[in-house]
Amino acid sequence: MPSKKNARLKHPAAKSSLQTTLRLPDSLYQKARKLVAEEKHASSMNDLIIAALSAYLRALDRKRIDSAFAGMADDQEYQDEANLIAREFAESDAEALLLAGQQFAGRR
């Protein structure tokens, strides 16, 4: 049975992988090695770098999406339509909230 130290994290989205070389500032490398040695965030440097890069890319995607929607805040026509929709659904939203609260209370 492989030890925890040698166990690889599964990355379901990755069908294949490729090997590359990185040049890291020494201070960054030492901090990363310390995290891996303490087994707090990853079982290997490879897993730590994959996790960090994945998180960074998700953050960039989120920032891109947020930028695409930022104009809505200043679009009066959009704001008027959103407010109209909210008013039209206010009664059903309140009813759904009440039912959810009752179901939650019944589970206690």
N, C-alpha and C positions, 0 to 999 in steps of 0.2 A: 504494500500500500504506500503511495507516495506521501511524503511528509507535507505538512502545511506550507513549508517554505518553498517546496518545489511544485506545489499545485498551481496550475494555470487558471486564470479567470476565463470564463466563457464569454465571448463577445459574439452574440447571436447574429448581429448584422454583418459581421466580417466573414465573408466567404473564403477569403484567402488573405495572406499577409505577405509583406515584403520586408526585407531587411535593409536597414539604413544606418548611417552613422550620424551622430549628433555632436556638436561642440557646445558644451554648457559652461557657463561661468563656474569657477571652482566653488564659490559660496552657495550657488544654487544646487550644484551637485551634492555638496556635503549635507545640506538641509534635506534633500531628497533621500540620500542614503540613510540618514538618521531616522526618517519616517519609516523607511522599509525595514531597517534593523529593529525598530521598536514594534514592527508589525501592526502599526496603528491604522494605516490607510491602504496598504497594498502589500502583497506578498513578494513582489519583485520590482526592480526598477522599471522593467518593461511595462508591468501592469500599472504602475504609478504614472508613467508617461502617457500611456493610452488613456487612463482615466482623466488626467489633467488636460490633455489635448482635446478629448471628447467634450469635456465640460466647457472649455474655452470656445470651441466651435459652436456648441449649443447656445452659449451666451451671445456670440456674434449673430447667429440666426435670429435669436430673440430680439436683439437690437435692430436688425434689419426689418423685422416684422413690425416692431413698435414704431419705427420711422415711417413705414408705409401708412400706418393708421394715425399718425400724429396730426395730419391735416384735418381730420374729422373734428378735432376739438375747436377749430376756428370756422368750421363750415356751418353756417346758420341753418341752411336748408336741411342738412343732415341732423342737426340738433333738434330742429322742429319735428322732423319725422320720428326720431328716436323717442322724444317726449310723447308724441301721439301714440306710438306703439305701447309705451310704458303705461299710459293712462288706460288704453283699451284692454290691457291684460292685468291691470291692478287687481280686479276682483278675483280672477282665477289664480293669480299669484298668491293672494292672501289666503284663499281657500286651500291651496296646495301646502302653504306654510303651516296652516292650522292642522291639516291632516297629518303632515309629517311630524309635527310636535306631538300629536296624539299617539301616533305609532311609536315614536321614540319613548314616550312616557309609559306606554304599555309594555315595553321590553324591559323595563327596570325591575 
